[in-house]
């Protein structure tokens, strides 16, 4: 080491430079679409690059370059603070995973600062980014084709599992560049590429992405005034009008929504509604987190936990704040946020100086404006949660920094810089090896499990989670299958003390083992940390209370939940009911049934009213708690008066809403039966007739309703009405013997 010589920046190392470009292309083009093999490059590429760089310097007999001093100091301070904050994080595991990603960004940016970059290199960098984005575009359109296997996971640049896809996050990096190149004479390829990018922005349905893209074009034109022509002004004005219409028109198409349901992907994109309201909720959660943890934050990668615990409305939950700056403030506090802000300021200041001195170079201006657009868009989305996008952003600014600081900054000890880069690269490499070994063990366990050898499968799964305890999803699956993990090496909650889904996995295991006190404790812990829209956990915990011999606790627990459900905004209640889970209906069923058995009819009916007043209510809602069956039981016990009062309230509640009366299902038959029973209990002829009419209207396929109503009409000498009634009966039941016989009696 002592014989190694150093210099400020490498004179000419083409192999190492090519390797940097190659890694950037692969990580943006592949990892941006969440391909697992590409994610391994985050761990292995720094050390591979460092060895290639050593080898090339040795072969060419040139001194080993040293990185930019300011960047080295800032990255070192940021990494040191992030590492120190791990023990104080809400989830040390997620903070460590986020720290490894920052280590990768730091090493890559320091490697970029090793080189002396020229305008020609900027052009090469532009080509790499254009090819990577073009590759992402090709994937995005291919995944829209029917029959194509979609990428796994929900966080993807190229395919939307919910909301919109995030291809716009990558497009913004090159959009101003393609725009400038398309303005040059003879650049037809770039003009067509610009049209493709604009069209992709619209197809991606990223509304804020479109707004930022338009803003980036305006700022680019103002920076390069030579392109500012009347024709261009008209084009930008037209673009602004189209973007404005795109933002507002979908809100006026709700009446046509049903016609788009045959195209699920397009329907999900067009009718998703504005997400600004939920973004405000996320921002409020982040700010509230910052006010309670102002110095060091809650830990990198922990906003998902914070959002779950601070959620006040169903659906106001996200892994990300949709504002990178607020999320950083919440997760890393004033110290971490200040370090990030200082780093970005240093990069942007030096990059802007480079742009001012090369304003006529469209590659320099275009890439700089692409980085600026990404920074602006990060106020409204989570662009920088994609490693490829954030890496490309940092590389652009790091390259531009070399233009303005070459040979002017004092250097730290070359040995210190080299040692730090080697340590960080080795750390990532070691973590990568452990990750690959854990992945291989898990894959082997899955294959062994398919062969039915559960003992060997458990051993393989256990080896995987012991190697990589940071992967909470695998820990949860192991616990669900085999129970508590992973003594004596470590306790699962050591790395995940605040993850509700892990407590849920333990609770479900204890339920299967019949250990209900432990299950109740785990469910209670999970609910104290989890989301509002988890009625399945509420129902499961109430069921555990019942199995523990505490039905009173179950009843009061469900009552408290129903009361909190009633206080939710109607839209939030509808969102909870639209969930495919039937747990919410089950909660109401159990509570109403229990209230009826306690003869607390008012509580039962109030809960029923809350349920059916929430849209979209399913058919099960009308059957909740078995009110009609309970009324029949009361009648059989001779309590017809209470049965009448219960059913009349029930019918009033049901008919107070708009019921699609022509739909035949069990629920409507039950409601029709309630009306028919009320007609039997009634002592007033007019009221009896009204109930019979309602019974037939609700369920026109029951012949007994027609015959009873027909007897009533004939008893009052209203033969014409009775005849019309039997004709109506035969229109629904054309082969019914009784209605035919009654009708023949009139002829």
Secondary structure in CASP SS format (residue, H / E / C, confidence):
PFRMAT SS
TARGET T0000
AUTHOR 0000-0000-0000
METHOD secondary structure of the structure
MODEL  1
X C 1.00
X C 1.00
X C 1.00
X C 1.00
X C 1.00
X E 1.00
X E 1.00
X C 1.00
X C 1.00
X E 1.00
X C 1.00
X C 1.00
X C 1.00
X H 1.00
X H 1.00
X H 1.00
X H 1.00
X H 1.00
X H 1.00
X H 1.00
X H 1.00
X H 1.00
X H 1.00
X H 1.00
X H 1.00
X H 1.00
X H 1.00
X H 1.00
X H 1.00
X C 1.00
X H 1.00
X H 1.00
X H 1.00
X C 1.00
X C 1.00
X H 1.00
X H 1.00
X H 1.00
X H 1.00
X H 1.00
X H 1.00
X H 1.00
X H 1.00
X H 1.00
X H 1.00
X H 1.00
X H 1.00
X H 1.00
X H 1.00
X H 1.00
X H 1.00
X H 1.00
X H 1.00
X H 1.00
X H 1.00
X H 1.00
X H 1.00
X H 1.00
X H 1.00
X H 1.00
X C 1.00
X C 1.00
X C 1.00
X E 1.00
X E 1.00
X C 1.00
X C 1.00
X C 1.00
X H 1.00
X H 1.00
X H 1.00
X H 1.00
X H 1.00
X H 1.00
X H 1.00
X H 1.00
X H 1.00
X H 1.00
X H 1.00
X H 1.00
X H 1.00
X H 1.00
X H 1.00
X H 1.00
X C 1.00
X H 1.00
X H 1.00
X H 1.00
X C 1.00
X C 1.00
X C 1.00
X H 1.00
X H 1.00
X H 1.00
X H 1.00
X H 1.00
X H 1.00
X H 1.00
X H 1.00
X H 1.00
X H 1.00
X H 1.00
X H 1.00
X H 1.00
X H 1.00
X H 1.00
X H 1.00
X H 1.00
X H 1.00
X H 1.00
X H 1.00
X H 1.00
X C 1.00
X C 1.00
X E 1.00
X C 1.00
X C 1.00
X C 1.00
X H 1.00
X H 1.00
X H 1.00
X H 1.00
X H 1.00
X H 1.00
X H 1.00
X H 1.00
X H 1.00
X H 1.00
X H 1.00
X H 1.00
X H 1.00
X H 1.00
X H 1.00
X H 1.00
X H 1.00
X H 1.00
X H 1.00
X H 1.00
X H 1.00
X H 1.00
X H 1.00
X H 1.00
X H 1.00
X C 1.00
X C 1.00
X C 1.00
X C 1.00
X C 1.00
X C 1.00
X C 1.00
X C 1.00
X C 1.00
X C 1.00
X C 1.00
X C 1.00
X C 1.00
X C 1.00
X C 1.00
X C 1.00
X C 1.00
X C 1.00
X C 1.00
X C 1.00
X C 1.00
X C 1.00
X C 1.00
X H 1.00
X H 1.00
X H 1.00
X H 1.00
X H 1.00
X H 1.00
X H 1.00
X H 1.00
X H 1.00
X H 1.00
X H 1.00
X H 1.00
X H 1.00
X H 1.00
X H 1.00
X H 1.00
X C 1.00
X C 1.00
X C 1.00
X C 1.00
X C 1.00
X H 1.00
X H 1.00
X H 1.00
X H 1.00
X H 1.00
X H 1.00
X H 1.00
X H 1.00
X H 1.00
X H 1.00
X H 1.00
X H 1.00
X H 1.00
X H 1.00
X H 1.00
X H 1.00
X H 1.00
X C 1.00
X C 1.00
X H 1.00
X H 1.00
X H 1.00
X H 1.00
X H 1.00
X H 1.00
X H 1.00
X H 1.00
X H 1.00
X H 1.00
X H 1.00
X H 1.00
X H 1.00
X H 1.00
X H 1.00
X H 1.00
X H 1.00
X C 1.00
X H 1.00
X H 1.00
X H 1.00
X C 1.00
X C 1.00
X H 1.00
X H 1.00
X H 1.00
X H 1.00
X H 1.00
X H 1.00
X H 1.00
X H 1.00
X H 1.00
X H 1.00
X H 1.00
X H 1.00
X H 1.00
X H 1.00
X H 1.00
X H 1.00
X H 1.00
X H 1.00
X H 1.00
X H 1.00
X H 1.00
X H 1.00
X H 1.00
X C 1.00
X H 1.00
X H 1.00
X H 1.00
X H 1.00
X H 1.00
X H 1.00
X H 1.00
X C 1.00
X C 1.00
X C 1.00
X H 1.00
X H 1.00
X H 1.00
X H 1.00
X H 1.00
X H 1.00
X H 1.00
X C 1.00
X C 1.00
X C 1.00
X C 1.00
X C 1.00
X H 1.00
X H 1.00
X H 1.00
X H 1.00
X H 1.00
X H 1.00
X H 1.00
X H 1.00
X H 1.00
X H 1.00
X H 1.00
X H 1.00
X H 1.00
X H 1.00
X H 1.00
X H 1.00
X H 1.00
X C 1.00
X C 1.00
X C 1.00
X C 1.00
X C 1.00
X C 1.00
X C 1.00
X C 1.00
X C 1.00
X C 1.00
X H 1.00
X H 1.00
X H 1.00
X H 1.00
X H 1.00
X H 1.00
X H 1.00
X H 1.00
X C 1.00
X C 1.00
X C 1.00
X C 1.00
X C 1.00
X C 1.00
X C 1.00
X C 1.00
X C 1.00
X C 1.00
X C 1.00
X C 1.00
X C 1.00
X H 1.00
X H 1.00
X H 1.00
X H 1.00
X H 1.00
X H 1.00
X H 1.00
X H 1.00
X H 1.00
X H 1.00
X H 1.00
X H 1.00
X H 1.00
X H 1.00
X H 1.00
X H 1.00
X H 1.00
X H 1.00
X H 1.00
X H 1.00
X H 1.00
X H 1.00
X H 1.00
X H 1.00
X H 1.00
X H 1.00
X H 1.00
X H 1.00
X H 1.00
X H 1.00
X H 1.00
X H 1.00
X H 1.00
X H 1.00
X C 1.00
X C 1.00
X C 1.00
X C 1.00
X H 1.00
X H 1.00
X H 1.00
X H 1.00
X H 1.00
X H 1.00
X H 1.00
X H 1.00
X H 1.00
X H 1.00
X H 1.00
X H 1.00
X H 1.00
X H 1.00
X H 1.00
X H 1.00
X C 1.00
X C 1.00
X C 1.00
X C 1.00
X C 1.00
X H 1.00
X H 1.00
X H 1.00
X C 1.00
X H 1.00
X H 1.00
X H 1.00
X H 1.00
X H 1.00
X H 1.00
X H 1.00
X H 1.00
X H 1.00
X H 1.00
X H 1.00
X H 1.00
X H 1.00
X H 1.00
X H 1.00
X H 1.00
X H 1.00
X H 1.00
X H 1.00
X C 1.00
X C 1.00
X C 1.00
X C 1.00
X C 1.00
X C 1.00
X C 1.00
X C 1.00
X H 1.00
X H 1.00
X H 1.00
X H 1.00
X H 1.00
X H 1.00
X H 1.00
X H 1.00
X H 1.00
X H 1.00
X H 1.00
X H 1.00
X H 1.00
X H 1.00
X H 1.00
X H 1.00
X H 1.00
X H 1.00
X H 1.00
X H 1.00
X H 1.00
X H 1.00
X H 1.00
X H 1.00
X H 1.00
X H 1.00
X H 1.00
X H 1.00
X H 1.00
X H 1.00
X H 1.00
X H 1.00
X H 1.00
X H 1.00
X H 1.00
X H 1.00
X H 1.00
X C 1.00
X C 1.00
X C 1.00
X H 1.00
X H 1.00
X H 1.00
X H 1.00
X H 1.00
X H 1.00
X H 1.00
X H 1.00
X H 1.00
X H 1.00
X H 1.00
X H 1.00
X H 1.00
X H 1.00
X C 1.00
X C 1.00
X C 1.00
X C 1.00
X H 1.00
X H 1.00
X H 1.00
X H 1.00
X H 1.00
X H 1.00
X H 1.00
X H 1.00
X H 1.00
X H 1.00
X H 1.00
X C 1.00
X C 1.00
X C 1.00
X C 1.00
X C 1.00
X C 1.00
X C 1.00
X C 1.00
X C 1.00
X H 1.00
X H 1.00
X H 1.00
X H 1.00
X C 1.00
X C 1.00
X C 1.00
X C 1.00
X H 1.00
X H 1.00
X H 1.00
X H 1.00
X H 1.00
X H 1.00
X H 1.00
X H 1.00
X H 1.00
X H 1.00
X H 1.00
X H 1.00
X H 1.00
X H 1.00
X C 1.00
X C 1.00
X H 1.00
X H 1.00
X H 1.00
X H 1.00
X H 1.00
X H 1.00
X H 1.00
X H 1.00
X H 1.00
X H 1.00
X H 1.00
X H 1.00
X H 1.00
X H 1.00
X C 1.00
X C 1.00
X C 1.00
X C 1.00
X C 1.00
X H 1.00
X H 1.00
X H 1.00
X H 1.00
X H 1.00
X H 1.00
X H 1.00
X H 1.00
X H 1.00
X H 1.00
X H 1.00
X H 1.00
X H 1.00
X C 1.00
X C 1.00
X C 1.00
X H 1.00
X H 1.00
X H 1.00
X H 1.00
X H 1.00
X H 1.00
X H 1.00
X H 1.00
X H 1.00
X H 1.00
X H 1.00
X H 1.00
X H 1.00
X H 1.00
X H 1.00
X H 1.00
X H 1.00
X C 1.00
X C 1.00
X H 1.00
X H 1.00
X H 1.00
X H 1.00
X H 1.00
X H 1.00
X H 1.00
X H 1.00
X C 1.00
X C 1.00
X C 1.00
X C 1.00
X C 1.00
X H 1.00
X H 1.00
X H 1.00
X H 1.00
X H 1.00
X H 1.00
X H 1.00
X H 1.00
X H 1.00
X H 1.00
X H 1.00
X H 1.00
X H 1.00
X H 1.00
X H 1.00
X C 1.00
X C 1.00
X C 1.00
X H 1.00
X H 1.00
X H 1.00
X H 1.00
X H 1.00
X H 1.00
X H 1.00
X H 1.00
X H 1.00
X H 1.00
X H 1.00
X H 1.00
X C 1.00
X C 1.00
X C 1.00
X C 1.00
X C 1.00
X C 1.00
X H 1.00
X H 1.00
X H 1.00
X H 1.00
X H 1.00
X H 1.00
X H 1.00
X H 1.00
X H 1.00
X H 1.00
X H 1.00
X H 1.00
X H 1.00
X H 1.00
X H 1.00
X H 1.00
X H 1.00
X H 1.00
X C 1.00
X C 1.00
X C 1.00
X H 1.00
X H 1.00
X H 1.00
X H 1.00
X H 1.00
X H 1.00
X H 1.00
X H 1.00
X H 1.00
X H 1.00
X H 1.00
X H 1.00
X H 1.00
X H 1.00
X H 1.00
X H 1.00
X C 1.00
X C 1.00
X C 1.00
X C 1.00
X C 1.00
X C 1.00
X C 1.00
X C 1.00
X C 1.00
X C 1.00
X H 1.00
X H 1.00
X H 1.00
X H 1.00
X H 1.00
X H 1.00
X H 1.00
X H 1.00
X H 1.00
X H 1.00
X H 1.00
X H 1.00
X H 1.00
X H 1.00
X H 1.00
X H 1.00
X C 1.00
X C 1.00
X C 1.00
X H 1.00
X H 1.00
X H 1.00
X H 1.00
X H 1.00
X H 1.00
X H 1.00
X H 1.00
X H 1.00
X H 1.00
X H 1.00
X H 1.00
X H 1.00
X H 1.00
X C 1.00
X C 1.00
X C 1.00
X C 1.00
X H 1.00
X H 1.00
X H 1.00
X H 1.00
X H 1.00
X H 1.00
X H 1.00
X H 1.00
X H 1.00
X H 1.00
X H 1.00
X H 1.00
X H 1.00
X C 1.00
X C 1.00
X C 1.00
X H 1.00
X H 1.00
X H 1.00
X H 1.00
X H 1.00
X H 1.00
X H 1.00
X H 1.00
X H 1.00
X H 1.00
X H 1.00
X H 1.00
X H 1.00
X H 1.00
X C 1.00
X C 1.00
X C 1.00
X C 1.00
X H 1.00
X H 1.00
X H 1.00
X H 1.00
X H 1.00
X H 1.00
X H 1.00
X H 1.00
X C 1.00
X C 1.00
X C 1.00
END
